[in-house]
Amino acid sequence: MGSVQGKQPYIGISETSGGVDLEPIPWYNIKIMVVTVNGRQQECAPGCTLAQLIAALRLESAAVVAEVAGRIVPPADYAETILREHDHLELVRFVGGG
């Protein structure tokens, strides 16, 4: 997808019975909020949950440890953790190998 005025298109997240669907949403149809993920600003929709953000970043939630606003969030709480404007997140991904 191309960018609009230097911005990447937003990713809309809708939950379905089979999981999470990622779909493009035009920038002019959505309000955004900004959170900081690992020191970089990330735009997401207001009301976005930690689970939705992890899915939008195409990370496997089972392999991610998340800290939101200085607090470690248990994986069982990802879907219930609603992000707020200007939250600071640290996402650490486990990688196997030897």
CYANA upper distance limits for C-alpha pairs under 8 A (distance plus 0.5 A):
  1 MET  CA      9 PRO  CA      7.97
  2 GLY  CA      8 GLN  CA      7.63
  2 GLY  CA      9 PRO  CA      8.09
  3 SER  CA      7 LYS  CA      5.71
  3 SER  CA      8 GLN  CA      5.16
  3 SER  CA      9 PRO  CA      6.63
  4 VAL  CA      8 GLN  CA      7.07
  4 VAL  CA      9 PRO  CA      7.63
  4 VAL  CA     27 TRP  CA      8.38
  9 PRO  CA     24 PRO  CA      7.18
  9 PRO  CA     25 ILE  CA      7.31
  9 PRO  CA     26 PRO  CA      6.81
  9 PRO  CA     27 TRP  CA      6.49
 10 TYR  CA     24 PRO  CA      6.65
 10 TYR  CA     25 ILE  CA      6.20
 10 TYR  CA     26 PRO  CA      7.29
 10 TYR  CA     27 TRP  CA      6.69
 10 TYR  CA     43 GLU  CA      8.09
 10 TYR  CA     44 CYS  CA      7.84
 11 ILE  CA     22 LEU  CA      6.78
 11 ILE  CA     23 GLU  CA      6.25
 11 ILE  CA     24 PRO  CA      5.49
 11 ILE  CA     25 ILE  CA      6.51
 11 ILE  CA     44 CYS  CA      8.19
 11 ILE  CA     56 ALA  CA      7.36
 12 GLY  CA     22 LEU  CA      6.37
 12 GLY  CA     23 GLU  CA      5.74
 12 GLY  CA     24 PRO  CA      6.34
 12 GLY  CA     25 ILE  CA      6.19
 12 GLY  CA     45 ALA  CA      8.12
 13 ILE  CA     20 VAL  CA      7.31
 13 ILE  CA     21 ASP  CA      6.45
 13 ILE  CA     22 LEU  CA      5.62
 13 ILE  CA     23 GLU  CA      7.07
 13 ILE  CA     52 GLN  CA      7.14
 13 ILE  CA     56 ALA  CA      7.85
 14 SER  CA     20 VAL  CA      6.53
 14 SER  CA     21 ASP  CA      5.99
 14 SER  CA     22 LEU  CA      7.37
 15 GLU  CA     19 GLY  CA      6.53
 15 GLU  CA     20 VAL  CA      5.12
 15 GLU  CA     21 ASP  CA      6.69
 16 THR  CA     20 VAL  CA      6.34
 16 THR  CA     21 ASP  CA      7.41
 20 VAL  CA     52 GLN  CA      8.39
 20 VAL  CA     55 ALA  CA      7.98
 22 LEU  CA     56 ALA  CA      7.34
 25 ILE  CA     29 ASN  CA      7.46
 25 ILE  CA     30 ILE  CA      7.97
 26 PRO  CA     30 ILE  CA      7.84
 30 ILE  CA     45 ALA  CA      7.76
 31 LYS  CA     45 ALA  CA      6.91
 31 LYS  CA     46 PRO  CA      7.58
 32 ILE  CA     43 GLU  CA      6.76
 32 ILE  CA     44 CYS  CA      6.08
 32 ILE  CA     45 ALA  CA      5.30
 32 ILE  CA     46 PRO  CA      6.49
 33 MET  CA     43 GLU  CA      6.20
 33 MET  CA     44 CYS  CA      6.05
 33 MET  CA     45 ALA  CA      6.45
 33 MET  CA     46 PRO  CA      6.26
 33 MET  CA     84 ARG  CA      8.29
 33 MET  CA     85 GLU  CA      5.86
 33 MET  CA     86 HIS  CA      8.07
 34 VAL  CA     41 GLN  CA      6.88
 34 VAL  CA     42 GLN  CA      6.11
 34 VAL  CA     43 GLU  CA      5.09
 34 VAL  CA     44 CYS  CA      6.84
 34 VAL  CA     85 GLU  CA      6.09
 34 VAL  CA     86 HIS  CA      6.13
 34 VAL  CA     87 ASP  CA      8.35
 35 VAL  CA     41 GLN  CA      6.27
 35 VAL  CA     42 GLN  CA      5.87
 35 VAL  CA     43 GLU  CA      6.91
 35 VAL  CA     44 CYS  CA      8.06
 35 VAL  CA     83 LEU  CA      8.40
 35 VAL  CA     84 ARG  CA      7.88
 35 VAL  CA     85 GLU  CA      6.38
 35 VAL  CA     86 HIS  CA      5.06
 35 VAL  CA     87 ASP  CA      5.48
 35 VAL  CA     88 HIS  CA      6.58
 35 VAL  CA     89 LEU  CA      7.96
 36 THR  CA     40 ARG  CA      5.75
 36 THR  CA     41 GLN  CA      4.90
 36 THR  CA     42 GLN  CA      6.30
 36 THR  CA     86 HIS  CA      7.06
 36 THR  CA     87 ASP  CA      6.72
 36 THR  CA     88 HIS  CA      5.25
 36 THR  CA     89 LEU  CA      6.40
 37 VAL  CA     41 GLN  CA      6.69
 37 VAL  CA     42 GLN  CA      6.93
 37 VAL  CA     88 HIS  CA      6.71
 37 VAL  CA     89 LEU  CA      5.26
 37 VAL  CA     90 GLU  CA      6.23
 37 VAL  CA     91 LEU  CA      7.51
 38 ASN  CA     88 HIS  CA      8.32
 38 ASN  CA     89 LEU  CA      6.70
 38 ASN  CA     90 GLU  CA      5.37
 38 ASN  CA     91 LEU  CA      6.98
 39 GLY  CA     88 HIS  CA      8.38
 39 GLY  CA     90 GLU  CA      8.42
 44 CYS  CA     48 CYS  CA      7.10
 44 CYS  CA     53 LEU  CA      7.97
 46 PRO  CA     83 LEU  CA      8.28
 46 PRO  CA     84 ARG  CA      7.94
 46 PRO  CA     85 GLU  CA      8.18
 47 GLY  CA     82 ILE  CA      6.38
 47 GLY  CA     83 LEU  CA      6.96
 47 GLY  CA     84 ARG  CA      7.91
 48 CYS  CA     52 GLN  CA      6.74
 48 CYS  CA     53 LEU  CA      7.29
 48 CYS  CA     82 ILE  CA      6.33
 48 CYS  CA     83 LEU  CA      6.35
 49 THR  CA     53 LEU  CA      6.83
 49 THR  CA     78 TYR  CA      7.44
 49 THR  CA     79 ALA  CA      6.37
 49 THR  CA     80 GLU  CA      7.01
 49 THR  CA     81 THR  CA      5.85
 49 THR  CA     82 ILE  CA      4.76
 49 THR  CA     83 LEU  CA      6.10
 50 LEU  CA     54 ILE  CA      6.66
 50 LEU  CA     78 TYR  CA      5.58
 50 LEU  CA     79 ALA  CA      6.69
 50 LEU  CA     80 GLU  CA      8.09
 50 LEU  CA     81 THR  CA      6.07
 50 LEU  CA     82 ILE  CA      6.78
 50 LEU  CA     83 LEU  CA      6.90
 51 ALA  CA     55 ALA  CA      6.70
 51 ALA  CA     61 SER  CA      7.67
 51 ALA  CA     78 TYR  CA      5.31
 51 ALA  CA     79 ALA  CA      5.33
 51 ALA  CA     80 GLU  CA      8.45
 51 ALA  CA     81 THR  CA      8.22
 52 GLN  CA     56 ALA  CA      6.56
 52 GLN  CA     79 ALA  CA      7.81
 53 LEU  CA     57 LEU  CA      6.67
 54 ILE  CA     58 ARG  CA      6.86
 54 ILE  CA     59 LEU  CA      5.99
 54 ILE  CA     60 GLU  CA      7.80
 54 ILE  CA     61 SER  CA      6.93
 55 ALA  CA     59 LEU  CA      6.26
 55 ALA  CA     60 GLU  CA      7.64
 55 ALA  CA     61 SER  CA      7.92
 59 LEU  CA     63 ALA  CA      8.32
 59 LEU  CA     64 VAL  CA      7.95
 59 LEU  CA     93 ARG  CA      8.49
 60 GLU  CA     64 VAL  CA      7.16
 61 SER  CA     75 PRO  CA      7.81
 62 ALA  CA     75 PRO  CA      7.70
 63 ALA  CA     93 ARG  CA      6.13
 63 ALA  CA     94 PHE  CA      5.80
 63 ALA  CA     95 VAL  CA      8.28
 64 VAL  CA     91 LEU  CA      6.87
 64 VAL  CA     92 VAL  CA      6.01
 64 VAL  CA     93 ARG  CA      5.01
 64 VAL  CA     94 PHE  CA      6.83
 65 VAL  CA     72 ILE  CA      8.12
 65 VAL  CA     73 VAL  CA      8.08
 65 VAL  CA     74 PRO  CA      8.32
 65 VAL  CA     75 PRO  CA      7.96
 65 VAL  CA     91 LEU  CA      6.30
 65 VAL  CA     92 VAL  CA      5.68
 65 VAL  CA     93 ARG  CA      6.99
 66 ALA  CA     72 ILE  CA      6.39
 66 ALA  CA     73 VAL  CA      6.17
 66 ALA  CA     74 PRO  CA      8.15
 66 ALA  CA     75 PRO  CA      8.41
 66 ALA  CA     89 LEU  CA      7.50
 66 ALA  CA     90 GLU  CA      6.32
 66 ALA  CA     91 LEU  CA      5.22
 66 ALA  CA     92 VAL  CA      7.03
 67 GLU  CA     71 ARG  CA      5.67
 67 GLU  CA     72 ILE  CA      4.75
 67 GLU  CA     73 VAL  CA      6.26
 67 GLU  CA     89 LEU  CA      5.97
 67 GLU  CA     90 GLU  CA      5.59
 67 GLU  CA     91 LEU  CA      7.04
 68 VAL  CA     72 ILE  CA      6.96
 68 VAL  CA     73 VAL  CA      7.36
 68 VAL  CA     87 ASP  CA      7.32
 68 VAL  CA     88 HIS  CA      6.44
 68 VAL  CA     89 LEU  CA      5.08
 68 VAL  CA     90 GLU  CA      7.21
 69 ALA  CA     87 ASP  CA      6.44
 69 ALA  CA     88 HIS  CA      5.78
 69 ALA  CA     89 LEU  CA      6.83
 70 GLY  CA     88 HIS  CA      8.23
 70 GLY  CA     89 LEU  CA      8.31
 73 VAL  CA     77 ASP  CA      6.94
 73 VAL  CA     78 TYR  CA      7.43
 74 PRO  CA     78 TYR  CA      7.44
 77 ASP  CA     81 THR  CA      6.53
 83 LEU  CA     87 ASP  CA      7.14
